[in-house]
Amino acid sequence: MREGGVARPVASRTRLRRGGSTSRVDSGGAARRNMRLSWVLTVLSICLSATATGSEGKRKLQIGVKKRVDHCPIKSRKGDVLHMHYTGKLEDGTEFDSSLPQNQPFVFSLGTGQVIKGWDQGLLGMCEGEKRKLVIPSELGYGERGAPPKIPGGATLVFEVELLKIERRSEL
């Protein structure tokens, strides 16, 4: 438009092209779109991570070595008879069983289903004299039923174990 014979610039077009106030409204809309997209991606990420950790809610067996031995001529394997000392606790620290007060080792055959799955898996490859800490999820322990009255259903178990002796069965 002309006002008094002089061309007057159209401010809104100039601002739109150069990032003026009109473009701030547009960038605000873009910011809202980006925020929505970010929110959607966050929700999707949470859903995917829940699936990745196991939608079934399964946790993994945790094996920690508390004491290593220098000389280890044989390591425990499936079929070996193991002599163990152990203390079992719930996650809150409540002790539910131990072989230590009676000083009577627990003896069983590894990998044959005589003990909970967490033991059959967590004691493989152990050396005589070695100590481990096993954190066993309920799926590898006593499951949803538990072992009343001391072990509630769904309990994660924490064992401190020491392998005293390995009896290797001769191969046929």
trRosetta pair geometry for C-beta under 8 A, 3 or more apart (Angstrom, degrees):
i j d omega theta_ij theta_ji phi_ij phi_ji
1 8 6.1 -21 75 47 83 108
2 5 6.1 19 176 -108 117 17
2 6 6.8 144 -155 59 76 30
2 7 6.2 -45 -101 -91 77 52
2 8 7.4 154 -119 4 27 87
3 6 6.4 -36 70 58 68 81
3 8 5.5 23 18 -26 111 129
9 13 7.9 -128 171 61 82 102
9 14 5.8 36 156 -42 122 136
10 13 4.4 47 98 16 111 113
10 14 6.6 160 87 -15 59 88
11 14 5.6 -61 -149 39 33 111
11 15 6.1 28 158 -16 70 108
11 20 7.7 -139 165 146 79 172
12 15 5.8 -54 -144 40 31 108
12 16 6.2 36 155 -24 64 106
12 20 7.8 -146 -140 82 38 137
12 22 5.8 83 -162 -44 82 141
13 16 5.6 -54 -147 34 31 114
13 17 6.4 23 157 -13 65 107
14 17 6.0 -62 -151 40 28 105
14 18 6.0 -6 163 9 67 117
14 20 6.7 59 105 -19 71 142
15 18 6.2 -72 -132 55 27 90
15 19 7.4 -82 -177 83 60 25
15 20 2.1 -76 -155 55 94 146
15 21 5.5 -11 172 29 147 69
15 22 5.1 116 107 15 109 99
15 23 6.7 -152 147 0 77 93
16 20 6.6 -46 -36 43 32 99
16 22 4.5 -34 -82 82 80 136
16 23 5.8 137 -138 -51 43 91
18 23 7.8 -147 81 -1 39 143
19 23 4.6 -96 -135 75 41 151
19 24 7.6 78 176 -52 68 71
20 23 6.0 102 51 17 45 98
20 24 7.4 -76 129 -11 36 95
21 24 5.4 -48 -151 25 39 117
21 25 7.1 43 152 -19 64 94
22 25 5.9 -48 -163 27 38 111
22 26 6.9 33 143 -12 65 104
23 26 5.1 -50 -151 40 45 115
23 27 6.0 45 149 -20 73 101
24 27 5.5 -49 -140 39 35 108
24 28 6.2 44 152 -26 63 101
25 28 5.5 -50 -152 31 30 116
25 29 6.8 32 148 -18 61 100
26 29 5.6 -52 -155 34 36 112
26 30 6.4 36 147 -18 67 103
27 30 5.1 -48 -145 39 40 115
27 31 6.1 49 149 -27 67 99
28 31 5.4 -46 -145 32 32 115
28 32 6.6 35 151 -18 62 100
29 32 5.7 -50 -151 34 33 111
29 33 6.5 34 149 -18 64 103
30 33 5.5 -52 -149 37 35 112
30 34 6.2 36 151 -19 66 105
31 34 5.6 -53 -146 38 31 112
31 35 6.2 34 152 -22 65 104
32 35 5.6 -52 -146 35 32 112
32 36 6.4 33 154 -19 64 103
33 36 5.7 -53 -149 36 31 111
33 37 6.2 31 152 -18 65 108
34 37 5.5 -54 -145 39 32 113
34 38 6.1 36 152 -23 65 105
35 38 5.5 -51 -146 35 31 114
35 39 6.3 34 152 -20 63 104
36 39 5.6 -54 -150 35 31 112
36 40 6.3 31 152 -18 65 105
37 40 5.7 -52 -146 37 31 111
37 41 6.2 30 154 -17 65 107
38 41 5.8 -57 -147 39 29 110
38 42 6.3 33 152 -23 64 105
39 42 5.6 -52 -148 32 31 113
39 43 6.5 28 155 -16 65 104
40 43 5.9 -54 -149 37 30 109
40 44 6.2 30 152 -17 65 109
41 44 5.5 -54 -143 41 32 113
41 45 6.0 38 154 -25 65 106
42 45 5.6 -53 -147 34 29 114
42 46 6.5 30 154 -19 63 103
43 46 5.8 -53 -151 33 31 111
43 47 6.5 30 152 -17 64 106
44 47 5.7 -56 -150 37 32 111
44 48 6.2 28 154 -16 66 108
45 48 5.8 -57 -144 40 29 109
45 49 6.2 26 158 -18 66 107
46 49 5.9 -55 -143 37 28 107
46 50 6.4 31 155 -21 62 105
47 50 5.8 -55 -152 33 30 112
47 51 6.6 27 151 -15 63 106
48 51 5.6 -56 -152 38 35 111
48 52 6.2 36 151 -23 68 106
49 52 5.3 -50 -142 36 36 114
49 53 6.3 29 160 -13 67 104
50 53 6.3 -57 -146 40 28 102
50 55 6.3 66 135 -97 86 73
51 54 7.8 73 -179 -55 29 5
51 55 5.1 -4 -118 -52 59 105
54 57 6.1 -124 113 -2 103 8
54 58 4.3 -102 170 46 157 83
54 59 7.7 -149 48 -63 147 36
58 137 6.8 110 -167 120 60 159
58 139 5.6 -15 -128 -4 89 161
59 137 3.8 162 68 -88 101 141
59 139 7.4 161 43 19 70 113
59 156 7.2 -15 66 -104 151 120
60 137 6.9 91 43 -13 9 130
61 118 5.5 170 -114 -134 117 83
61 121 5.7 150 19 99 174 131
61 122 5.7 -138 176 -71 132 103
61 134 6.9 -24 -170 -162 97 93
61 135 7.3 156 -162 79 47 61
61 136 5.9 2 -121 -113 86 62
61 137 6.8 -108 -72 10 54 89
61 140 5.6 -25 -73 46 106 170
62 133 8.0 -18 114 111 95 86
62 134 7.1 146 81 -160 61 43
62 135 3.9 5 53 49 113 107
63 122 5.2 178 -93 -143 108 88
63 132 6.0 -24 -165 -169 84 127
63 133 7.7 146 -161 78 38 54
63 134 6.0 -8 -105 -106 66 73
64 132 6.3 144 78 -163 50 70
64 133 4.2 -10 62 57 109 99
64 134 7.8 -159 27 -68 73 32
64 135 7.8 47 -4 -9 106 96
65 68 5.8 42 157 -67 130 84
65 130 6.8 -53 -146 -170 98 109
65 131 7.5 109 -169 83 56 57
65 132 5.6 -41 -106 -104 48 79
66 131 4.2 -58 71 107 106 104
66 132 6.1 171 8 -107 89 18
66 133 5.5 89 -45 -24 114 94
66 160 7.0 13 -9 -145 160 94
67 129 7.4 -98 120 146 115 75
67 130 6.2 177 90 -152 77 44
67 131 3.9 51 30 29 104 105
67 162 7.7 10 49 -115 126 95
68 127 7.8 53 -162 44 59 132
68 130 6.4 1 -126 -119 35 93
69 72 5.4 120 84 -67 109 94
69 127 4.8 -130 41 109 126 135
69 128 7.0 11 -22 80 172 55
69 129 4.4 91 -85 86 134 118
69 130 5.4 -94 -11 -65 104 77
72 75 6.3 39 160 -70 118 83
72 127 3.7 -70 -125 -116 116 138
72 128 7.5 164 -127 34 73 70
72 130 7.7 31 -103 -47 123 118
74 127 7.6 141 84 -126 47 69
74 128 7.7 46 67 -13 86 103
74 166 5.8 -141 102 84 119 147
74 168 6.3 -87 -176 -54 159 134
75 124 8.0 50 148 165 104 55
75 125 4.8 -2 167 -150 131 46
75 126 6.4 138 -161 57 78 25
75 127 5.8 -48 -104 -74 72 69
76 80 5.1 -136 -148 61 73 151
76 82 6.0 20 -125 -86 134 119
76 110 5.8 98 173 -18 113 172
76 123 5.8 -45 102 145 153 86
76 124 6.1 -139 99 -137 95 31
76 125 6.4 -54 59 11 77 13
76 126 4.4 7 16 49 122 83
76 127 7.7 -136 -12 -62 84 24
76 163 6.6 -124 -41 -133 133 152
76 166 5.5 -148 -88 -109 79 126
77 80 5.6 101 56 -19 56 115
77 110 7.2 149 106 92 22 133
77 111 7.6 -21 154 -9 48 146
77 124 6.6 51 -114 -146 45 83
77 125 7.5 57 -78 -64 69 50
78 110 6.0 -128 -118 111 36 90
78 111 3.2 -64 -128 70 85 169
78 112 7.5 129 -167 -48 83 71
78 124 7.3 -5 -48 -109 72 107
79 109 6.6 -21 -153 -174 30 102
79 110 6.8 -34 29 68 22 80
79 111 6.3 -39 -28 64 50 120
79 112 7.1 90 -94 -52 46 109
79 169 5.6 -92 153 33 105 125
80 109 7.2 165 87 -150 31 61
80 110 5.0 6 60 29 81 119
80 166 5.2 -23 -178 -162 134 96
80 167 6.5 148 -171 70 74 53
80 168 5.7 -34 -115 -99 94 57
80 169 7.0 -154 -103 0 41 84
81 107 6.4 18 175 -175 100 93
81 108 7.1 -170 -148 100 67 22
81 109 5.3 -38 -94 -92 69 68
81 110 7.6 -166 -93 -3 18 81
81 166 7.5 133 73 -165 53 46
81 167 3.9 -14 62 59 105 113
81 169 7.1 95 -13 -47 94 92
82 107 7.1 -178 88 -142 46 51
82 108 6.3 -15 55 62 87 69
82 109 7.8 139 11 -114 76 19
82 110 5.4 66 -15 -46 118 109
82 123 6.5 -26 -76 158 175 142
82 126 7.8 50 -125 69 135 129
82 163 6.1 -67 -159 -135 111 96
82 165 7.4 153 -159 83 45 57
82 166 6.1 -17 -104 -106 68 65
82 167 7.7 -144 -64 24 26 77
83 105 4.4 41 180 138 88 149
83 106 7.5 153 -156 73 45 41
83 107 5.2 -12 -101 -96 70 85
83 163 7.5 98 71 -167 58 57
83 164 4.5 -68 105 69 100 106
83 165 4.0 19 37 49 124 97
83 166 7.8 -131 19 -61 81 28
83 167 7.6 77 -24 -16 98 97
84 99 7.1 126 109 19 71 158
84 105 5.9 139 61 -167 29 94
84 106 5.0 -31 67 62 90 92
84 107 7.7 165 19 -81 72 36
84 108 7.7 -30 16 26 115 95
84 123 7.6 -62 -86 -125 141 143
84 161 5.6 -23 -167 -163 121 103
84 162 6.6 145 -158 73 67 50
84 163 5.9 -35 -101 -103 81 51
84 164 6.5 -179 -97 8 23 91
85 99 5.0 -142 -140 80 59 118
85 100 5.9 71 -171 -75 112 76
85 105 5.7 -73 -63 -109 68 79
85 106 7.5 137 -98 13 26 85
85 161 7.1 154 84 -156 52 51
85 162 4.6 -2 56 53 98 104
85 164 6.2 81 -14 -41 91 115
86 97 7.6 18 106 111 103 95
86 98 6.7 -148 102 -135 58 53
86 99 5.4 68 41 7 68 109
86 106 6.2 -30 16 18 113 133
86 159 5.5 -19 -163 -166 112 108
86 160 6.8 155 -153 81 57 52
86 161 4.6 -10 -102 -104 92 77
86 162 7.4 -164 -70 22 51 65
87 95 6.4 -47 -178 -134 100 112
87 97 7.5 177 -152 97 42 53
87 98 4.2 5 -112 -109 75 105
87 99 7.7 -117 -66 25 55 66
87 100 6.2 -12 -69 -4 101 123
87 159 7.0 157 78 -152 46 58
87 160 4.9 2 51 51 97 99
88 95 7.0 111 83 -157 52 65
88 96 5.3 -52 104 62 103 90
88 97 4.5 16 43 57 116 89
88 98 6.8 -156 21 -68 67 60
88 157 6.0 -22 -161 -169 103 111
88 158 7.3 140 -158 77 52 49
88 159 5.1 -21 -100 -98 72 84
89 93 5.7 -22 179 -152 134 28
89 94 6.2 147 -160 74 80 38
89 95 5.1 -47 -96 -94 85 53
89 96 6.7 147 -115 7 30 80
89 157 7.5 138 74 -163 40 62
89 158 4.8 -29 69 69 90 101
89 159 7.7 169 22 -81 67 37
90 93 7.1 -31 71 35 73 22
90 94 4.5 6 34 55 112 95
90 96 6.4 81 -35 -28 87 116
90 151 7.2 173 -81 -121 103 69
90 152 7.7 46 -119 23 138 94
90 155 5.7 -68 -128 -163 99 124
90 156 7.5 97 -162 73 62 62
90 157 7.0 -55 -106 -111 45 54
90 158 7.2 47 142 19 7 95
91 155 7.3 -159 -4 -166 95 79
91 156 5.0 50 -54 72 116 106
91 158 6.4 118 -91 -23 47 116
95 98 6.3 -14 -176 -33 123 115
96 150 4.1 127 -147 157 108 124
96 151 5.7 66 -159 -63 167 86
97 150 7.2 105 -41 124 89 159
98 101 6.0 88 94 -4 110 92
99 102 6.6 -74 -170 53 52 97
99 103 7.9 82 147 -116 75 9
99 104 6.0 -116 -168 77 91 63
99 105 6.0 62 159 -124 145 29
99 106 5.0 -120 -80 -28 143 94
100 103 6.9 17 -169 -77 39 51
105 164 5.4 -90 -107 29 147 147
105 165 7.6 70 145 24 171 102
108 114 4.5 -173 -166 107 114 135
108 115 5.5 98 126 -39 164 111
109 112 4.5 8 105 20 110 137
109 114 5.6 100 51 -1 77 142
110 115 8.0 -26 -114 27 52 122
110 119 8.0 -125 -126 137 79 89
110 120 6.4 143 -168 -131 67 63
110 123 5.9 -125 -124 95 123 120
110 124 7.1 146 170 -83 133 66
111 120 5.2 118 -92 -159 44 100
111 124 7.4 68 -64 -83 112 103
112 120 7.8 -165 24 -116 36 119
113 120 7.1 4 -76 -75 36 148
115 119 4.0 -51 127 73 131 141
115 120 6.0 167 73 -48 93 80
116 119 5.2 95 63 7 74 100
116 120 7.3 -143 101 -4 38 90
116 136 6.9 78 118 171 134 156
116 140 6.5 97 153 149 101 62
116 141 5.2 12 -172 -134 150 42
116 142 6.8 -66 -108 -56 131 62
116 157 7.8 66 86 41 165 155
117 120 5.4 -54 -144 39 39 113
117 121 6.1 26 160 -9 71 108
117 139 7.9 -48 64 126 137 65
117 140 4.3 -109 86 -152 104 75
117 141 7.7 -100 46 -53 83 26
118 121 6.2 -60 -144 45 26 102
118 122 5.5 11 164 -10 65 124
118 134 6.0 129 157 160 107 130
118 136 3.2 30 -148 -130 163 127
118 137 7.5 168 -87 40 124 53
118 140 3.8 107 -61 131 86 110
118 141 5.5 -1 -5 -71 135 69
118 157 6.8 157 69 63 164 118
118 159 7.8 142 122 9 122 129
119 122 5.9 -62 -121 48 25 101
119 123 5.6 11 -179 -11 66 119
119 134 7.3 116 -92 109 56 175
119 136 7.7 -20 -41 -88 61 150
119 159 7.5 13 -87 37 91 169
119 161 8.0 130 -127 -78 93 158
120 123 7.1 -56 -127 36 11 100
120 124 7.7 30 156 -43 48 98
121 124 6.4 -46 -166 -2 33 114
121 140 6.8 -60 27 -156 132 136
122 132 6.9 177 160 126 100 145
122 134 4.2 60 171 -117 160 130
122 136 6.9 -90 -29 -81 147 103
122 159 7.8 123 103 61 153 125
122 161 8.0 120 119 24 115 146
123 126 5.3 -49 -172 -9 64 135
123 132 7.5 -173 -103 46 62 147
123 134 7.9 -44 -55 -64 73 142
123 161 6.9 -71 -96 118 104 158
123 163 7.1 133 -157 -77 103 117
126 130 5.1 -151 -168 68 86 135
126 132 6.7 -92 -110 -20 120 131
126 163 4.7 140 136 -29 128 153
127 130 4.4 100 59 -28 78 120
127 163 6.8 153 89 74 31 135
128 163 5.7 -113 -113 118 38 100
128 164 6.9 5 -151 150 85 19
128 165 6.1 31 -123 -105 116 32
128 166 5.7 -114 -63 -2 99 95
129 162 7.6 -24 -160 -172 24 93
129 163 7.0 -33 19 79 24 81
129 164 7.8 67 -69 -121 43 34
130 162 7.3 179 92 -146 41 57
130 163 5.4 16 55 34 84 110
131 160 7.0 5 -177 -179 104 84
131 161 6.8 170 -152 88 59 47
131 162 4.7 -22 -100 -97 84 82
131 163 7.9 -157 -80 13 38 69
132 160 7.7 179 92 -151 43 46
132 161 5.3 -10 60 60 85 95
133 158 7.0 -7 -174 -172 95 87
133 159 7.1 166 -155 86 48 51
133 160 5.5 -19 -102 -101 77 69
133 161 7.8 164 -91 18 27 73
134 157 7.7 7 108 106 95 91
134 158 7.3 167 86 -153 55 41
134 159 4.5 -1 54 56 101 100
134 161 6.5 20 -2 1 111 119
135 156 6.5 10 -180 169 85 112
135 157 7.6 168 -156 87 41 48
135 158 5.4 -8 -106 -105 71 78
136 140 5.1 -117 -167 90 94 105
136 141 4.7 117 125 -64 116 103
136 156 6.7 165 82 -165 50 63
136 157 4.4 -13 60 62 105 96
136 158 7.6 -170 20 -75 76 30
136 159 6.8 27 -7 1 117 106
137 140 5.6 75 62 22 74 96
137 141 6.9 -153 102 -4 32 102
137 156 5.6 -32 -116 -113 44 90
138 141 5.2 -70 -134 49 36 108
138 142 6.7 -57 -154 61 77 59
138 143 5.6 103 157 -118 91 18
138 144 6.8 84 148 -62 135 45
138 153 7.5 61 -154 172 142 50
138 154 4.8 -59 -79 -153 170 34
138 155 5.7 119 -93 57 103 36
138 156 6.1 -76 -41 -71 76 51
138 157 7.8 115 -88 -13 52 86
139 143 6.5 53 -114 -101 35 70
141 151 7.7 -135 151 180 123 141
141 155 6.7 -87 101 85 149 79
141 156 7.3 155 -4 -134 148 30
141 157 4.7 140 -112 1 145 123
142 145 6.5 -103 154 75 89 78
142 146 5.1 61 114 -144 127 25
142 147 4.6 -105 -128 -28 157 94
142 151 5.4 92 32 122 155 137
142 153 7.7 -114 110 -116 100 46
142 155 6.8 15 52 50 108 99
142 157 7.7 92 3 -42 94 129
143 146 7.4 -115 77 -41 57 35
143 153 7.2 -29 114 -148 58 78
143 154 7.7 -18 154 -74 35 43
144 153 4.7 24 174 -172 47 111
144 154 5.5 23 -118 -59 58 79
145 153 5.5 -68 -164 -106 3 102
146 151 4.7 -174 -171 114 89 78
146 152 4.8 -87 -109 158 153 19
146 153 3.9 -95 -24 -64 105 47
146 154 7.1 -39 -61 14 96 49
146 155 5.9 72 -114 3 98 109
147 150 6.6 -19 98 62 90 84
147 151 4.1 35 49 51 87 120
148 151 7.2 -109 -66 59 28 60
148 152 7.5 49 -88 -101 74 44
151 155 5.2 -133 -172 43 82 151
151 157 7.3 -9 -134 -85 126 109
152 155 5.0 116 65 -52 72 114
163 166 6.9 16 171 -54 119 89
